[in-house]
Each structure stands twice: as structure tokens, then as C-alpha cells.
Amino acid sequence: MNVNKKITVVWCIFAVVVIAMLFYAAKQYKRPSISAGIDELLLNPHELAFRKNGKEVPPQITALIKRLNENGEDLDALLALSTYQIAIGDTDLAEANISKASIIAEDTATLMVASVLYGRLGIAKKAYAALGKALVTEPDNAELHYRAGIIAFHNLSDTGLAIQHWKRFIELKPGTMEAEEMNKTIDYLMSKSKS
């Protein structure tokens, strides 16, 4: 298997994991049935963003906003709302909500979702920082090191940092097929940098 195919396989695996995480995150929040009055709609910047784009406010958005009005630190609601905001192109509000969730979050799963959403916005440094925060509490989490390496290599163009994370991944998952493939990728990158 040549190196380009290996890198393609790694990207495919990464894409499948990211999609699975987003579906998992979407299932984690509950959507209460809420009917909001027109005054509420007109005063809320999140819902105004939908109206600005000529779209009707989906009931799920209204429910998420209601949850955030009741508890501004509802991480699931912040990240779910960010996903909707990214979909309609309201990237400023999405980034603000992801940033707030990243600051509040202490669990790895939330920080991984925040990292993925930052990635969808094209903000690689913040995506990497969210994983870095998770690595502070879980330095032996192989998946975090793998993802941090992907971001460092593909988005930050920092091969040395990527290799550092991937070597840690290999230490944490010795003898696995993933570790063997990652070891081959590291060897290739290191031989390429010497040439």
C-alpha cells in the first residue's frame, strides 16, 4: 500500500469518526416541545439570524434557545445550536457558542465535539486548543493524541508536533493495526524530511 493510499485511509477513518461523533452529539440533547411567542423570537439574536437568511425558525432551534435562556452553560445546547448556526452560515454566533462551550467544558467528549466544530469553521488553532485542553485531564487518551496529530499535520502544517502526538498514540496502543500504520506514516514523513 503506497503512502498516498495510507494517508487517504487515515483521512477516511478520521471522517467516519467525526461523522459518528456528530451523530452521537445530536442524539445526546433532548428537544422539549416549546412554543415561543413572537416577542421572544424578535429579541433573540440566534433566531434573528434565521430570519435574516429568510428562513423560518425551526422548533429545534427555539427549544435550544429556550434551554440556553434557562441555563446559559448547557453544553449540549451550545454545541447543538452551533451546528445549526454553521449550517445556515452564521459563523460568528457559532464560533461564540463553541468558544463558550470550550471554556466551560471539562469532559473529553464535549471538547472533542468542540474541536470538530471549530474544524468545520476552519479554525484549526482553536480546534487543536480544544483537544489540548482535553489532553491536560486525559494525557493518556490515545484518540486525543491521534486527532491532535491529524490537526497539527493537515491544518497547522506542523509535522513535528503531529509526529509527537502520533508517537504517543503508538505508545498507548502498542501492537495494534492502527499503531503499525501510524508507525509507517511517521517513518515515511521522517524519511521525507531528511531528503
Secondary structure, 3 states (H helix, E strand, C coil): CCHHHHHHHHHHHHHHHHHHHHHHHHHHCCCCCCCCCHHHHHHCHHHHHHHHCCCCCCHHHHHHHHHHHHCCCCHHHHHHHHHHHHHHCCHHHHHHHHHHHHHHCCCHHHHHHHHHHHHHHCCHHHHHHHHHHHHHHCCCCHHHHHHHHHHHHHHCCCHHHHHHHHHHHHHHCCCCHHHHHHHHHHHHHHHHHHC
